[in-house]
Structure formats: structure tokens, C-alpha cells
Amino acid sequence: MSNYIVSARKYRPMTFSSVVGQEALTTTLKNAVKSGKLAHAYLFCGPRGVGKTTCARIFAKAINCENPAEDGEACNQCESCKAFNEGRSMNIFELDAASNNSVDSIKTLMEQTLIPPQNGKYKVFIIDEVHMLSQAAFNAFLKTLEEPPAHVVFILATTEKHKILPTILSRCQIYDFERMTVPRIVNHLKMVAEKEGITYEEQALGVIAEKADGGMRDALSIFDQVASFCQGNITYKGVIEDLNILDSDYYFRMVDLSLENKVSDIMVLLNQIISKGFDGSGVVQGLANHIRNVMMAKDAQTLPLLETSDEQRKRFQEQAAKCPTPFLYRALRILNECDINYRQSSNKRLLVELTLIRVAQITQPDDDSDGAGRSPKMLKNLFKHITKSPANTVPQVTGSVKTNRKPTAHVGAASDAPTTTKQSAAADATIATANAGQPIAASTQQPTMVKGPHLKLSSIGMTFQSMLHPEKKKEEASPLDTPEKTNEEETAKRFTDEELALQWVQMCNRMPQKFVGLASRLKNITPHITDYPNIEAVIDNEIFLSQLNEIKRKICRTMQVTLHNDNIQLTLRLADTATAKKVFTKREVFDNLRKENPAFEKLRVSLGLELS
């Protein structure tokens, strides 16, 4: 047990030929060794775990080898190679810039460059994670990097080339390492598994390669973890269970159900996924990546862009043959919108559910006349209603209102309901129209334009219910849809000043956003009953009075609806100069308080407070 070495170290390449996936770079380095044309500084950059530091060590050993092979490889037989392999070489120095990033560390390194090698040709300095050096350390390094001694070679390695100063980059030969492809990682894992005597399923190795995200070191670390979990027999089920990865079968089933418009089955499937501990964001991102792969598999030209195993590639091709291209495009757009809005959503599961419903209804026809027995197209029709312009929708009055007036058409009413010209004009009115005479409370229930999967459920509840139960549409119509006989008592209920003040404040809270300033000032006014049921509001400003006169009829109608009394008449009056209240500043308010109660002044003095 004490001699165990992880695969990432045990199978670390020792020669250029054993480096996986970097053939172009290794060929260039071998040619440089053969020709003896060496630069004084090299920069190896690329993602993590692709072989930057490994290639730097192999290159350092090769340029100091006493008997290099014809292809530029180190012989591994000379004293220099043996010393390097055993970790006792005095010509190769490694510096971790992440923990030695100060000016003093670089100055110590510069002093080492002045001493020539005792054996071998070059002193090689490998600086890993060079982007972690401080600005001052970079500046101290510049001069030596530009004109180092003839026996010095610098090899810099970094994962973030953009953080390195341009003056450093211009002094180095830059080698960009590539990410490992899934097939190359799978082939390398097969070799390791065979040497370790581990059995495997190729699909399981493909999952490990995808999880590694282009890094061979990560792939070997995951391989060791999974091999320990599976006790030497790596299976697909064991991999997804150990790594907590959602089985790709869920995504294939989800796409198939979407093509068949089976919303209920998708909701059940989503619940199964969430019950396994996966969050909605991972489901949306995974499904988006799956649909992207299906789209890539649809065309032979884009098929090489699929980074997956051969078995999975065949499954993607089979599903791509069933998926229309417009479906894939629209599904990707819908899922991308959900991914963008997921973090801001207060009800994340609902957002994911609505997104999957929209995806499932992409291929659903608008006409359902021949769909007897099929589930109603809830959300498709729903989105059609709520994305209409607010100017063409009818404001809904909160609460159940019964009136002797002729009712106006409701949004959810049938299209063939009889309406008069006067009713149509009222249906098109908005809060900005002063002569419409509709209550202000209704304006807050207008549907608004919806982008993506966001829905305001409070404004579409009745429409949603009517779509869920189309057979009850006529029975559950709004009171405003059909005339009803009402008695005089129900439209002339008595109210008090307290009820009037309460409904007045609630009206102000329901006013549209464009009247927010008007509503704020209106809250400071308290209406009173003058000659019952008439009410009066005293305004202390002529400009404010003129603004309120423009929507006076709306305010009056709102009071009639909310207080259930159609006989209410509203009077707006300008306050007399003698009765007008003076508006005090905060300083004046405090001065009045401390005059009336000297304790305020004592408190201010004791706390050492100053008036601003």
C-alpha cells in the first residue's frame, strides 16, 4: 500500500514519443535538439493537464543528453539522463512561481544563472505557473530573460497566457498546447487499464474522458477514483453513480418525448431527475449540450465536432434523423434563455418546468381541431395571449364586481361573444386615456410582453384555468362576460370614512408604473365624505389638481367599484390659503420637537450629535 503511485505520476511520459496529443509540438522540440538550434527562452501555454511541465522536463533532459538519439530523444543511459531520472541533476532547476513570486525569489534565480554547469551543456530553469509572478518580479526578470548567459535556457509554463506582460512574450518562443480529444483520452485510458489489469466498458471510459474536459491528468485521476469504486471492473453504471453524472438516457428520452408533445411524461421525468439530487440548472445545461450534439450529428460535416465515444455518436445520429432542424434551433434558444435567467428566478423549478413545456410544444400544431382526446395545448395558447400588445387587451378589475352597466368583453371570453361598439372602445382603452372611465385598479392586471420563460402567473391564472378545462369555459366565465341581473342594494352599499381611506390607498398602490409619482403624492391626501355618498379631496397645489382632473373619472369609477356604490361622485377642490399646510424641512421639524420637549435637545447634546 505504501508503494502505491497514482496513475497520473506512474504513467507520466518520459520521452517525446510517449506524449499524447501534442505531436506537432514534440516534433518541433525534437528537431531543435537534433539541429542544436535552441532558443534562450520558451513559453509553454495551454489548459491544465495537457503536458506542459512534462514536455518541459523531457526537453530539459534532451538538450543536456550526452548521446541524443537521431530523432532527438534522450538516450536515458548517460550520466546526465540518469541524474535527471533519479532527481539529482544539478543542471535543471524548477521554480513554482505560485509560491515564489516575489522580487527576492527572482533575484536568487538570477544569481544561479551566473554559475556555469558543472557537467552537461546547459543550465535549464523551468518556471511553472509563471503568470503568478508579481509586476516587480516580472520587471526584475526582463533583462536577464532578454540577454541570458549562453549556457542558460528558460522554459516558462502557464495556463493563463493573457496575464503575462507583452515584453515577456516577445522574448520567448511560444508553444500553445492543445486540449486532449475524447478519443485520444479513451485510447490512453485503455492502455493504462490493460497494464493495470482492469476490465472496462468503452462507454464508461468515454464518460471519464468527457468529464476530464480535455485534461489527461484529470482523466487519469478520475480513472483511479472510478477503478477503486468499481473494484477493478469499470462499468458505465458504476461511473455515473460514482461521479454523480446524470445518465444520458434521460436526455435522449426527454428529446423523444418533446417530439411527441408529451408534456406530462416530461414533468414526471424531471421529477425523477430532481429526486436523485440534480438541480434544475444542471438539467437545463445538460439538455442544451445534448441537443447541440444532436444538431452536430445531423450533418456529416459537423459530425467530427462530437467529442464522445463511438457508441454515443451512433445514438446521436439515430436521434438526429428524427429531429427537425427548426426544432433543434428553437429548443437551443429556449434553453439558453432559461440558463441566462435561472440565477435571477425566485422559483427556479417552475422556470425549468415552463422551459421544458415550451420545448415540448415546439412541434405541436396550432390547430387542434382533429385532436379529440389529446391534452389541451395549455402553454402554447397561453403564450399567444400574454404576448399581445397591452393596447389590445382589456383591463381586469380585481375582485368580483356586479353592476347594472353593460359589461365589457373579457380577455378569456369566446371570440364570438356579442359586443357593441361602445364595449369595443372600452376594451381598447388604457389608463393613459382620461375619458375611458375605467377603474384604475384594472390597469395593474394587464398582461405584459413576456420574453423567454418568465410568466406573471397572477395575470394569467383565469386564462390558464380555462385552457386546462375548456369544457367549463362557458360555465366559469368572468362576471364581466355576460350580463347579470343585480339589485339596487348590491350597487349602493354604505361605506365609512375608514373604508374610503383604505380603498383610496389601495388604489394608489395599484396605479401603473408611469403614474408612480402621481400615486405617491395621492397617498398623502385623505378624502372625506361630504354629502353621502359623495366624496371630496382637497388638493394643495394647482398643478397637481390639473393632473388629477385628467384622470378624475377613472378615480371616481375606481371608488365606485371598490366601495360597491355606483352613486359616488368625486369632487377635487383646491385648498384655501388659510388652511393650506406648510411643508417643513427636517431641520424645522426637529426645532419644533425640541421646543415642545427639551429632552430631545438634552439627548442630542449628550450624544454629541450635530445637525446637518
C-alpha positions in Angstrom: 0.0 0.0 0.0 2.9 2.4 0.8 4.4 1.9 -2.7 1.2 2.8 -4.5 1.6 5.6 -7.1 -1.3 7.3 -8.8 -1.7 6.7 -12.5 -1.0 10.4 -13.3 2.5 10.0 -11.9 3.1 6.4 -12.7 2.3 6.8 -16.4 3.8 10.3 -16.8 5.6 10.4 -20.2 9.4 10.2 -20.1 10.0 10.6 -23.8 8.6 12.8 -26.5 7.1 9.8 -28.3 5.0 8.9 -25.2 3.4 12.4 -25.0 -0.2 12.1 -26.0 -2.0 14.6 -28.3 0.9 17.1 -28.9 2.6 15.6 -31.9 3.3 18.9 -33.7 5.0 20.5 -30.6 7.0 17.4 -29.7 8.2 17.2 -33.3 9.4 20.8 -33.3 11.2 20.3 -30.0 12.9 17.1 -31.2 14.1 18.9 -34.4 15.5 21.7 -32.3 17.5 19.2 -30.3 18.8 17.4 -33.4 19.9 20.6 -35.1 21.2 22.2 -31.9 19.3 25.4 -32.7 18.0 26.3 -29.3 16.3 29.5 -28.2 17.2 31.0 -24.9 13.5 31.2 -23.7 10.4 29.1 -24.3 6.8 29.6 -23.2 4.6 26.6 -22.9 0.9 27.6 -22.5 -2.4 25.8 -22.6 -5.1 24.3 -20.4 -4.3 22.2 -17.3 -3.1 18.7 -17.5 -2.1 18.6 -21.2 1.6 18.1 -20.7 3.3 21.5 -20.4 5.5 20.7 -17.4 6.1 17.2 -18.7 7.3 18.4 -22.0 9.5 21.0 -20.3 11.2 18.3 -18.3 11.7 16.0 -21.3 13.1 18.9 -23.3 15.5 19.9 -20.5 16.7 16.3 -20.3 17.1 16.0 -24.0 19.2 19.2 -24.5 21.6 18.0 -21.8 21.8 14.4 -23.0 25.4 13.4 -23.9 24.3 10.9 -26.6 21.0 12.0 -28.0 19.3 9.7 -30.5 18.9 10.5 -34.1 15.3 11.5 -33.7 16.2 14.0 -30.9 15.1 11.8 -28.0 17.3 11.5 -24.9 19.3 8.3 -24.5 18.4 7.7 -20.8 21.8 5.9 -20.5 24.3 8.8 -20.0 25.1 10.3 -16.6 23.1 13.4 -17.2 20.0 11.4 -18.1 20.4 9.1 -15.1 20.8 12.1 -12.8 17.7 13.7 -14.1 15.7 10.5 -13.9 16.8 10.0 -10.3 16.1 13.6 -9.4 19.6 14.6 -8.5 20.5 16.7 -11.6 22.4 19.9 -10.8 21.7 21.5 -14.2 17.9 21.5 -14.1 16.0 23.8 -11.7 12.3 24.0 -11.2 10.6 27.1 -9.6 6.9 27.2 -8.7 6.0 30.9 -9.4 2.8 30.5 -7.5 4.6 30.3 -4.1 7.9 32.1 -5.2 6.5 35.2 -6.9 8.5 37.9 -5.1 11.4 40.0 -6.4 13.8 38.2 -4.0 12.9 34.8 -5.5 13.7 36.1 -9.0 17.0 37.7 -7.8 18.1 34.4 -6.3 17.3 32.7 -9.6 19.3 35.3 -11.5 22.3 34.7 -9.3 22.1 31.0 -10.2 22.3 31.8 -13.9 25.8 33.3 -13.4 27.3 29.9 -12.4 28.1 27.7 -15.4 27.0 24.0 -15.4 29.5 21.5 -13.8 28.6 18.8 -16.2 26.4 18.9 -19.3 25.9 21.8 -21.7 23.1 23.9 -20.3 21.5 25.1 -17.1 17.8 24.8 -17.6 15.4 26.8 -15.5 11.7 25.7 -15.6 9.4 28.3 -14.1 5.9 26.8 -13.6 2.7 29.0 -13.3 4.8 32.0 -14.4 1.7 34.2 -14.7 1.7 34.3 -10.8 4.8 36.4 -10.7 4.3 39.9 -9.4 4.7 43.0 -11.5 8.0 43.9 -9.8 9.3 40.3 -10.3 8.5 40.4 -14.0 10.4 43.7 -14.3 13.4 42.2 -12.5 13.3 39.2 -14.8 13.1 41.1 -18.1 16.8 42.0 -18.6 18.1 38.5 -17.8 15.4 36.9 -20.0 16.4 39.1 -22.9 20.2 38.5 -22.7 20.9 35.4 -20.6 24.3 33.7 -20.4 25.0 31.3 -23.3 24.7 28.3 -21.0 21.2 29.2 -19.7 17.8 28.1 -21.2 14.5 29.3 -19.6 11.3 27.3 -20.0 8.2 29.1 -18.8 4.8 27.3 -18.3 1.5 28.9 -17.7 -2.3 28.2 -18.1 -3.1 31.9 -18.5 -1.0 33.5 -21.2 -3.1 36.7 -21.2 -1.8 37.6 -17.8 1.9 37.7 -18.9 3.4 41.0 -19.9 3.8 41.6 -23.6 7.5 42.4 -23.0 7.9 38.8 -21.7 6.0 37.2 -24.5 8.1 39.0 -27.1 11.3 37.4 -25.7 10.1 33.8 -25.8 9.2 31.2 -28.4 5.6 30.4 -27.7 4.1 26.9 -27.9 0.4 26.5 -27.5 -0.7 23.1 -26.2 -4.0 21.6 -27.4 -6.8 20.2 -25.3 -7.0 16.4 -25.4 -9.7 15.0 -27.5 -12.1 12.4 -26.1 -10.9 9.5 -28.5 -7.2 10.2 -27.5 -8.0 10.1 -23.8 -10.1 6.9 -24.2 -7.2 5.2 -26.1 -4.7 6.2 -23.4 -7.1 5.0 -20.6 -7.4 1.7 -22.4 -3.6 1.3 -22.4 -3.5 2.1 -18.7 -6.3 -0.3 -17.9 -4.7 -3.1 -19.7 -1.4 -2.6 -17.9 -3.2 -2.4 -14.6 -5.3 -5.5 -15.3 -8.6 -3.6 -15.1 -11.6 -4.5 -17.2 -13.8 -1.8 -18.6 -16.7 -0.8 -20.8 -15.8 1.6 -23.6 -18.8 3.8 -22.9 -17.6 4.2 -19.3 -14.2 5.4 -20.5 -16.0 7.8 -22.7 -17.8 9.3 -19.8 -14.5 9.7 -17.9 -12.9 11.4 -20.9 -15.8 13.8 -21.2 -15.7 14.6 -17.5 -11.9 15.3 -17.8 -12.7 18.2 -20.2 -9.5 17.9 -22.3 -7.1 17.2 -19.5 -5.2 13.9 -19.4 -4.1 14.4 -15.8 -7.7 14.9 -14.7 -8.7 11.8 -16.8 -6.2 9.6 -15.0 -7.2 10.9 -11.6 -10.9 10.2 -12.3 -9.8 6.8 -13.7 -8.1 5.9 -10.4 -11.2 7.0 -8.4 -13.6 5.0 -10.5 -11.4 1.9 -10.6 -11.4 2.0 -6.8 -15.2 2.3 -6.7 -15.8 -0.4 -9.2 -13.2 -2.8 -7.7 -11.3 -3.3 -11.0 -14.3 -3.6 -13.3 -15.2 -0.2 -14.7 -18.8 -0.1 -15.9 -21.0 2.7 -17.3 -23.4 2.5 -14.3 -20.6 2.5 -11.8 -19.0 5.6 -13.4 -22.2 7.7 -13.5 -23.0 6.6 -9.9 -19.5 7.4 -8.6 -19.2 10.7 -10.4 -22.8 11.7 -9.8 -23.4 12.3 -13.5 -26.9 12.3 -15.0 -27.4 9.3 -17.3 -27.5 10.4 -20.9 -30.6 8.2 -21.4 -32.6 10.8 -19.6 -31.7 13.4 -22.3 -32.5 11.0 -25.1 -35.9 10.2 -23.6 -36.6 13.9 -22.9 -36.0 14.8 -26.6 -38.1 11.9 -27.8 -41.0 12.9 -25.5 -40.7 16.5 -26.7 -41.1 15.4 -30.3 -44.2 13.6 -29.3 -45.5 16.6 -27.3 -45.9 14.5 -24.1 -45.7 17.3 -21.5 -47.0 15.1 -18.6 -44.3 12.5 -19.2 -41.6 15.1 -19.3 -42.8 16.5 -16.0 -42.6 13.1 -14.4 -39.2 12.5 -15.8 -38.0 15.9 -14.5 -39.3 15.0 -11.0 -37.3 11.7 -11.1 -34.1 13.6 -12.0 -34.6 16.2 -9.3 -35.3 13.5 -6.7 -31.9 12.0 -7.5 -30.3 15.2 -6.2 -29.7 17.0 -9.5 -30.6 20.7 -9.7 -32.6 22.4 -12.4 -29.6 24.3 -13.8 -27.6 21.1 -14.4 -30.6 19.6 -16.2 -31.0 22.6 -18.5 -27.3 22.8 -19.3 -27.1 19.1 -19.9 -30.1 19.1 -22.2 -28.8 22.1 -24.1 -25.5 20.3 -24.6 -27.3 17.1 -25.6 -29.4 19.0 -28.2 -26.2 20.7 -29.5 -24.7 17.3 -30.0 -27.8 16.1 -31.8 -27.5 19.1 -34.1 -23.9 18.3 -34.8 -24.7 14.7 -35.6 -27.3 15.8 -38.2 -24.7 16.8 -40.7 -21.7 14.7 -41.8 -19.5 17.8 -41.9 -20.2 18.7 -38.3 -20.0 15.1 -37.0 -16.3 15.3 -36.1 -17.3 18.1 -33.6 -18.9 15.5 -31.4 -16.5 14.8 -28.5 -17.9 11.5 -27.4 -17.4 7.7 -27.8 -18.3 5.9 -31.0 -21.3 4.2 -29.4 -22.7 7.5 -28.2 -22.1 9.0 -31.6 -24.3 6.4 -33.2 -27.1 7.1 -30.8 -26.8 10.9 -31.6 -27.1 10.1 -35.3 -30.2 8.0 -34.8 -31.9 10.7 -32.8 -30.8 13.4 -35.2 -32.6 11.6 -38.1 -35.9 12.1 -36.2 -35.4 15.7 -35.1 -36.4 18.5 -37.5 -33.7 21.2 -37.7 -36.1 24.1 -36.7 -36.9 22.1 -33.5 -33.3 22.0 -32.6 -32.7 25.7 -33.2 -35.7 26.8 -31.2 -35.0 24.4 -28.4 -31.5 25.7 -28.0 -32.7 29.3 -27.9 -35.3 28.5 -25.3 -32.8 26.6 -23.1 -30.3 29.3 -23.4 -32.8 31.9 -22.2 -33.6 29.7 -19.2 -29.9 29.3 -18.4 -29.5 33.1 -18.5 -32.5 33.8 -16.3 -32.0 30.9 -13.9 -29.9 32.7 -11.3 -32.4 35.6 -11.1 -35.5 33.5 -10.8 -37.2 33.2 -7.4 -38.9 29.9 -8.4 -36.3 28.0 -10.2 -38.1 24.7 -10.6 -41.1 26.5 -12.1 -38.8 28.2 -14.6 -37.3 24.8 -15.6 -40.8 23.2 -15.9 -42.1 26.0 -18.1 -39.0 25.9 -20.3 -39.4 22.1 -20.8 -43.1 22.7 -21.6 -42.1 25.2 -24.3 -39.6 22.8 -25.8 -42.2 20.0 -25.8 -44.7 22.2 -27.7 -42.3 23.4 -30.5 -43.6 20.8 -32.9 -47.2 20.9 -31.7 -49.5 22.3 -34.4 -51.6 25.4 -33.6 -54.8 23.8 -34.9 -56.1 21.1 -32.6 -59.4 20.5 -34.3 -58.6 16.9 -35.1 -57.1 16.2 -31.6 -60.0 14.7 -29.8 -58.8 13.2 -26.6 -55.5 14.9 -26.7 -54.3 17.0 -23.8 -55.0 20.7 -24.3 -52.2 23.0 -25.6 -52.0 24.9 -22.4 -48.8 26.9 -22.7 -48.7 27.5 -26.4 -52.1 29.2 -26.4 -51.1 30.9 -23.1 -48.0 32.5 -24.6 -50.1 33.6 -27.6 -52.4 35.6 -25.2 -49.8 37.1 -22.9 -47.5 38.3 -25.7 -50.2 40.5 -27.2 -49.7 44.3 -27.1 -51.2 45.8 -23.9 -53.1 48.3 -26.0 -55.3 45.5 -27.4 -56.1 43.8 -24.1 -58.9 44.5 -21.7 -58.0 45.6 -18.1 -59.4 43.2 -15.5 -60.9 44.6 -12.3 -59.7 42.9 -9.1 -62.4 41.2 -7.2 -65.9 40.2 -8.2 -67.9 43.3 -9.4 -71.5 43.2 -10.2 -73.0 46.3 -11.9 -76.1 47.4 -13.8 -73.9 48.7 -16.6 -73.4 46.7 -19.7 -70.3 44.5 -19.2 -67.2 44.7 -21.4 -65.6 41.7 -23.1 -63.0 39.7 -21.1 -59.7 38.5 -22.3 -60.6 34.9 -21.8 -64.1 35.3 -23.4 -65.1 33.4 -26.6 -64.2 35.3 -29.8 -67.8 35.1 -31.0 -69.3 36.8 -27.9 -71.6 39.7 -28.9 -70.1 43.1 -28.2 -71.3 46.6 -29.1 -69.2 49.5 -30.5 -69.2 51.1 -27.1 -67.9 47.9 -25.5 -65.1 47.5 -28.1 -64.0 51.1 -27.4 -63.9 50.4 -23.7 -61.9 47.2 -24.3 -59.2 49.1 -26.2 -58.9 51.8 -23.5 -55.8 52.1 -21.2 -55.0 54.0 -18.1 -53.5 56.8 -20.1 -56.9 57.6 -21.7 -58.7 60.0 -19.4 -62.1 59.8 -20.9 -62.4 56.0 -20.9 -63.9 55.9 -17.4 -62.4 52.5 -16.4 -61.2 51.9 -12.8 -57.5 52.4 -12.1 -57.4 49.1 -10.2 -57.9 47.3 -13.5 -54.7 48.6 -15.1 -52.5 46.5 -12.8 -53.9 43.3 -14.2 -52.9 43.9 -17.8 -50.8 41.2 -19.4 -47.3 42.4 -20.4 -44.9 41.4 -23.1 -43.1 38.2 -22.0 -39.5 37.3 -23.1 -38.4 33.8 -22.5 -40.0 31.5 -19.9 -40.9 34.2 -17.4 -44.6 34.4 -16.7 -46.6 36.5 -14.3 -48.9 33.9 -13.1 -51.2 36.3 -11.2 -52.2 37.9 -14.5 -52.9 34.7 -16.4 -54.5 32.5 -13.8 -58.0 32.6 -15.2 -56.8 32.1 -18.8 -54.7 29.2 -17.6 -57.7 27.6 -15.9 -59.9 28.0 -18.9 -57.3 26.2 -21.0 -56.9 23.4 -18.5 -60.7 22.9 -18.5 -62.1 24.0 -21.9 -65.4 22.2 -21.3 -66.1 24.6 -18.4 -65.2 27.8 -20.2 -68.8 28.9 -20.6 -69.8 28.0 -17.0 -66.8 29.7 -15.4 -66.8 32.9 -17.4 -66.0 36.1 -15.7 -68.9 38.2 -14.3 -67.9 40.8 -16.9 -68.5 38.4 -19.8 -72.3 38.1 -19.5 -75.0 40.4 -18.2 -76.4 39.5 -14.8 -79.4 40.9 -13.0 -78.4 42.9 -9.9 -80.5 44.5 -7.3 -80.1 48.1 -6.1 -78.7 47.2 -2.7 -75.6 45.4 -4.2 -74.7 48.6 -6.2 -75.4 51.1 -3.4 -73.7 49.7 -0.3 -72.9 52.1 2.5 -69.3 52.9 3.4 -67.5 54.8 6.1 -64.6 57.3 6.0 -62.3 54.4 7.2 -63.3 52.2 4.3 -62.9 55.1 1.9 -59.4 55.9 3.1 -58.4 52.2 2.9 -59.6 51.8 -0.7 -58.0 55.1 -1.6 -54.6 53.9 -0.5 -55.1 50.5 -2.3 -56.0 52.4 -5.5 -52.7 54.3 -5.2 -50.8 51.1 -4.8 -52.4 49.6 -7.9 -51.7 52.5 -10.2 -49.4 51.8 -13.2 -45.7 52.4 -13.1 -45.9 55.6 -15.3 -48.1 57.2 -12.6 -45.8 56.2 -9.7 -45.0 59.9 -8.8 -48.7 60.8 -9.0 -49.6 57.9 -6.8 -47.0 58.8 -4.2 -48.5 62.3 -3.8 -52.0 61.0 -3.9 -51.4 58.8 -0.9 -50.8 61.9 1.2 -54.3 63.1 0.5 -57.2 61.8 2.7 -60.6 62.0 1.0 -63.7 62.7 3.1 -67.5 62.0 2.7 -69.3 65.3 2.2 -72.9 64.7 1.2 -73.2 60.9 1.3 -72.3 59.1 -0.9 -70.3 62.0 -2.5 -66.6 62.3 -1.5 -64.2 65.3 -1.7 -60.4 65.5 -1.9 -58.6 68.8 -1.0 -55.6 69.5 -3.2 -52.9 71.9 -2.0 -51.4 72.6 -5.5 -52.9 73.9 -8.7 -50.6 71.9 -11.0 -51.3 68.7 -9.0 -55.0 69.5 -9.2 -54.9 69.8 -13.0 -53.1 66.5 -13.3 -55.7 64.8 -11.2 -58.6 66.3 -13.2 -57.3 64.4 -16.2 -57.9 61.1 -14.5 -60.7 62.2 -12.2 -63.3 60.0 -14.0 -61.0 56.9 -13.5 -60.5 57.7 -9.8 -64.3 58.1 -9.4 -65.0 54.8 -11.2 -62.4 53.0 -9.1 -64.1 54.2 -5.9 -67.5 53.1 -7.2 -66.2 49.6 -8.0 -64.1 49.1 -4.8 -66.8 50.6 -2.4 -69.7 48.9 -4.3 -71.6 52.1 -4.7 -72.4 53.4 -8.2 -73.8 56.7 -6.8 -70.4 58.0 -5.6 -69.4 61.4 -7.1 -65.9 62.8 -6.6 -65.0 66.4 -6.1 -61.5 67.7 -6.3 -61.0 71.1 -4.6 -58.0 73.4 -4.3 -57.2 74.1 -0.6 -57.7 77.6 0.8 -54.6 79.7 1.5 -55.5 79.8 5.2 -56.0 76.1 5.5 -53.0 75.0 3.4 -50.4 73.2 5.4 -46.8 74.4 5.3 -44.2 71.9 4.3 -41.5 71.8 6.9 -37.9 70.8 6.3 -36.2 68.2 8.5 -34.4 70.9 10.4 -37.6 72.8 11.1 -39.3 69.6 12.3 -36.5 68.9 14.8 -36.6 72.5 16.0 -40.3 72.2 16.7 -39.8 68.9 18.5 -37.1 70.2 20.9 -39.1 73.3 21.7 -42.0 71.2 22.7 -39.9 68.6 24.5 -36.4 69.8 25.8 -35.5 66.1 26.3 -34.7 65.9 22.6 -32.1 68.7 23.0 -30.5 67.0 26.0 -30.2 63.7 24.1 -28.6 65.5 21.2 -26.0 67.2 23.5 -25.3 64.0 25.5 -24.6 62.0 22.3 -22.6 64.8 20.7 -24.7 65.0 17.6 -24.6 67.8 15.1 -27.5 69.0 13.0 -26.7 68.8 9.3 
